[in-house]
Amino acid sequence: MKNITNHQGGFGCLPTAMETTPGTDLARIEYYRNYLAQLDGGKVRSIDFNAAWDIITGAIGRLGGQKIKQDCDHLRIRTLDQTNKEIIEDIKCSNDEIKNLKESLNSLKIYHELLLEGDHRELKRSYEELQEDHTEMTDEIKRLKTSYDDTVPCNIRARFKETLKAWKENDDKMFIKTRAAKLVFKCIKEHNCVTITASSGVGKTAILRHVALQMAEEEFNVLLVTEPCDIVRFYNPREKILFVIDDFCGNFSVKQRDIKRWEPVMEDIKKLLGNKRTRIIAACHLHVYKDKQFESLSVFKSCECNLLSENICLLKLKNNQ
């Protein structure tokens, strides 16, 4: 068992460059964590950032191996989007990693003392506890990696889940399957973009939500779109995604500003829909859909389910008399 000891200055001081033991590397990480946490306004000069980065990643590489060092080097040059920023803020607010490293160091000191005393039973028990701590830390690293790879920020992801849960527990319990609902579900499984059209009060939104919940059961990641750029922003080529858009381009009349908001991203959306794992379902008022201005949004013209059409409209009950 390797004995990990503090360097001469203790954990409150930065070790010299010549000191590269596990104990001094842990001291480096703690030193810069405290230094960065106490920065005024969270700002740091580029020269200080580069120096701190090199020292910290060097220590991480020695402690965790070349693979982790390579991940750090990749992270340094990675372009930060909104998702990355939120993850970094989350990591800055958490001291779990430093706490676990300290606890592991203290545990190793106890193991060494127990080994010298010959108390093998206590050593075995402590070793098992360390194994449990290691398992928990591994699970936490996996959770952080999953969060890092997710294109949807965690707060928005939580809101989506709450909304879908409300749809399932409230709206969908009263939903009655119709010819239209069955057709829309069939179409979205066969086409990459489906637009549900009808006038007000016919049931566009109810069918939209019901089909979205059915696609969730088909293991699609259901994402609710409120802004045109959300489709490009939340797109993930590794996942089965269904983007859901309600009241597309206005409730009662075509709004020119809404059309203009969608036009700049239409080419990007066409490219994304080239991935068969990506689908879009939208609900649109019929008179909006038929407006000439809507022609520029050609993606949404590829497959229309008109709830007023003869083959799927609601049927009148026959009089028994």
Salt bridges, closest charged atoms under 4 A:
ASP25 OD1 - ARG28 NH1 3.01
ASP25 OD1 - ARG62 NH2 2.74
GLU30 OE2 - LYS102 NZ 2.70
ASP48 OD2 - ARG45 NE 3.03
ASP54 OD1 - ARG76 NH1 2.76
ASP71 OD1 - LYS67 NZ 3.09
ASP73 OD1 - LYS69 NZ 3.07
GLU122 OE2 - ARG125 NH2 2.31
GLU129 OE2 - ARG125 NH1 2.35
GLU140 OE2 - ARG143 NH2 2.83
ASP149 OD2 - LYS145 NZ 3.09
ASP150 OD1 - ARG157 NH2 2.81
ASP171 OD2 - ARG209 NH1 2.56
ASP172 OD1 - HIS210 ND1 2.77
GLU190 OE2 - LYS186 NZ 3.04
GLU227 OE1 - ARG261 NH2 2.69
ASP258 OD1 - ARG261 NH1 2.89
GLU263 OE1 - LYS260 NZ 3.65
GLU267 OE2 - LYS270 NZ 3.43
GLU295 OE2 - LYS301 NZ 3.65
